[in-house]
Amino acid sequence: MKNTVKWSSVALAVAMGNGLIATQAVAQGEGFVEGASATLESRTLYFNRDFRDPGQTNQNGSVSRGEEAATGFRLNFQSGYTQGPVGLGADVLALAGIKLDSSGGHNGKLNMLPTDSSGDTVAEYAEIRGAVKANIAGDTVLRYGVHLTENPVINYEDARLLPNHYFGYSITNTSIDGLLVEAGRMTDRGEMGMSSQREGAFDGVEDQNVDYLGGTYEFADNLSASLYTSKAEDLWKRHFAGIAHTADLANDMSLTTDLSYYKTSDDSLAGSNSGMGYDNDAASLAFSLGAGFHDFTVAYQHMSGDAGFEYFDSGIYLANSIQVLDFNAKDERSWQARYDYDFEGMGIPGLTFMTRYVKGNNIDTAPGVSDTRWERDTDIRYTVQRGFMQGVDLVWRNATVRQAIGSGDIDENRLIASYTWNLL
């Protein structure tokens, strides 16, 4: 879920999803079983990352390259609601991962598969989590247990084999037409092995609390805005504001404008003592021109404050947060150029292509010293349209990163094959 240029689509999807839940609850006749749904998703991922430094070694051998392959399964059961003014329900999320290949000293470097105490990758792993929920008057949903939370201040990670997830409680309300309001507290983050893409603020911290409150309002079909606030215990306080607008132009063209802004203030003892904790202002502005089967995007992103933009999941709703980098270092400024094409325009439905280039500069690495970096991505996706493989989704993702900071230079390829069965 790293493509965040059009952040509003995620927020609106959440609003629509909660609206659907509310609609189902109003239909009192469906009930706990009759209103249930279940899906089983299979995802096979081959992940290869070349760190372009063949001289590096450790006790397990070369660390210049990470290479692993695995298959993951996600079973997602969502019940309907019992009849009455307060409908009750329960959900179950079951996750399992199976190692296909991880050897030769290249394992444990991609945050994809867990390792044991000896550094060897485990052959399989699994987890089951659940949640209870209540629907009040058809427009308010209370939930306690596992969450796959998606909003600008706390957002689950699903970029690799299996998703991470949160455990806590939340409330959502859609009583006003076009408005989604939500609040909650997430108390820990389920890593599901090492499926998380990031090493973040929750890592190694037990009972870490994150409180959030916010919402999205759809003024019209082409205009929406979001406001959120959150507090990560002993880390930071964070506020978000965003607005998205799509203007219809002549000749079936459209122009979408996305503006996002984060304000983060330090709330940690270490940051208060050092003055170099989490204080940051982050903003991005993206323009996307749609012309038939073509999309052209340009974006600018700016960091300021005493530190870079730190976070603990994939939920950074900024234009230049992409496949590998987020261009979120202290004082960093970055520019993006992106092109998308849907091959349905050439008579090949289901095939899409994306390429982008982001350049960052003005990175504050030391007093009086600044640095630059860049990333180039290519994404080719095909969804089989017919035959016995109909619905199979095939993706090739390639990334090239050149930088002197962080993890250094990277050449990366991900091959992904996935399929979803609708069980109920």
Secondary structure as the mmCIF struct_conf table of DSSP 4:
data_model
#
loop_
_struct_conf.conf_type_id
_struct_conf.id
_struct_conf.beg_label_comp_id
_struct_conf.beg_label_asym_id
_struct_conf.beg_label_seq_id
_struct_conf.end_label_comp_id
_struct_conf.end_label_asym_id
_struct_conf.end_label_seq_id
TURN_TY1_P TURN_TY1_P1 VAL A 5 LYS A 6
HELX_RH_AL_P HELX_RH_AL_P1 TRP A 7 VAL A 26
BEND BEND1 ALA A 27 ALA A 27
TURN_TY1_P TURN_TY1_P2 GLN A 28 GLY A 29
BEND BEND2 GLU A 30 GLU A 30
HELX_RH_AL_P HELX_RH_AL_P2 GLY A 31 GLU A 34
TURN_TY1_P TURN_TY1_P3 GLY A 35 GLY A 35
STRN STRN1 SER A 37 ASP A 50
BEND BEND3 ARG A 52 ARG A 52
TURN_TY1_P TURN_TY1_P4 PRO A 54 GLY A 55
STRN STRN2 THR A 57 ASN A 58
TURN_TY1_P TURN_TY1_P5 GLN A 59 ASN A 60
STRN STRN3 GLY A 61 SER A 62
BEND BEND4 SER A 64 SER A 64
STRN STRN4 ARG A 65 GLN A 78
BEND BEND5 GLN A 83 PRO A 85
STRN STRN5 VAL A 86 ASP A 101
TURN_TY1_P TURN_TY1_P6 GLY A 104 GLY A 105
BEND BEND6 GLY A 108 LEU A 113
STRN STRN6 THR A 115 THR A 115
TURN_TY1_P TURN_TY1_P7 SER A 117 SER A 118
BEND BEND7 GLY A 119 GLY A 119
HELX_LH_PP_P HELX_LH_PP_P1 ASP A 120 ASP A 120
STRN STRN7 THR A 121 THR A 121
HELX_LH_PP_P HELX_LH_PP_P2 VAL A 122 VAL A 122
BEND BEND8 ALA A 123 ALA A 123
STRN STRN8 GLU A 124 ILE A 136
TURN_TY1_P TURN_TY1_P8 ALA A 137 ASP A 139
STRN STRN9 THR A 140 HIS A 147
STRN STRN10 GLU A 150 ASN A 151
TURN_TY1_P TURN_TY1_P9 PRO A 152 VAL A 153
STRN STRN11 ILE A 154 ASN A 155
BEND BEND9 ALA A 159 LEU A 162
STRN STRN12 HIS A 165 ASN A 173
BEND BEND10 ILE A 176 ILE A 176
TURN_TY1_P TURN_TY1_P10 ASP A 177 GLY A 178
STRN STRN13 LEU A 179 GLY A 190
TURN_TY1_P TURN_TY1_P11 MET A 192 MET A 194
BEND BEND11 GLN A 197 ARG A 198
TURN_TY1_P TURN_TY1_P12 ALA A 201 GLY A 204
TURN_TY1_P TURN_TY1_P13 GLU A 206 ASP A 207
STRN STRN14 VAL A 210 ALA A 220
TURN_TY1_P TURN_TY1_P14 ASP A 221 ASN A 222
STRN STRN15 LEU A 223 ALA A 232
TURN_TY1_P TURN_TY1_P15 GLU A 233 LEU A 235
STRN STRN16 TRP A 236 LEU A 249
TURN_TY1_P TURN_TY1_P16 ALA A 250 ASP A 252
STRN STRN17 MET A 253 ASP A 266
HELX_RH_AL_P HELX_RH_AL_P3 LEU A 269 SER A 274
BEND BEND12 GLY A 275 GLY A 275
BEND BEND13 GLY A 277 TYR A 278
STRN STRN18 ASN A 280 ALA A 291
TURN_TY1_P TURN_TY1_P17 GLY A 292 PHE A 293
STRN STRN19 HIS A 294 SER A 304
BEND BEND14 GLY A 305 ALA A 307
BEND BEND15 PHE A 312 SER A 314
TURN_TY1_P TURN_TY1_P18 ALA A 319 ASN A 320
BEND BEND16 GLN A 323 VAL A 324
BEND BEND17 ALA A 329 ALA A 329
TURN_TY1_P TURN_TY1_P19 LYS A 330 ASP A 331
STRN STRN20 ARG A 333 ASP A 342
HELX_RH_3T_P HELX_RH_3T_P1 PHE A 343 MET A 346
TURN_TY1_P TURN_TY1_P20 GLY A 347 GLY A 347
TURN_TY1_P TURN_TY1_P21 PRO A 349 GLY A 350
STRN STRN21 LEU A 351 ALA A 366
TURN_TY1_P TURN_TY1_P22 PRO A 367 GLY A 368
STRN STRN22 VAL A 369 THR A 383
BEND BEND18 ARG A 386 GLY A 387
TURN_TY1_P TURN_TY1_P23 PHE A 388 GLY A 391
STRN STRN23 ASP A 393 GLN A 403
BEND BEND19 ALA A 404 ILE A 405
TURN_TY1_P TURN_TY1_P24 GLY A 406 SER A 407
STRN STRN24 ILE A 410 ASN A 422
#
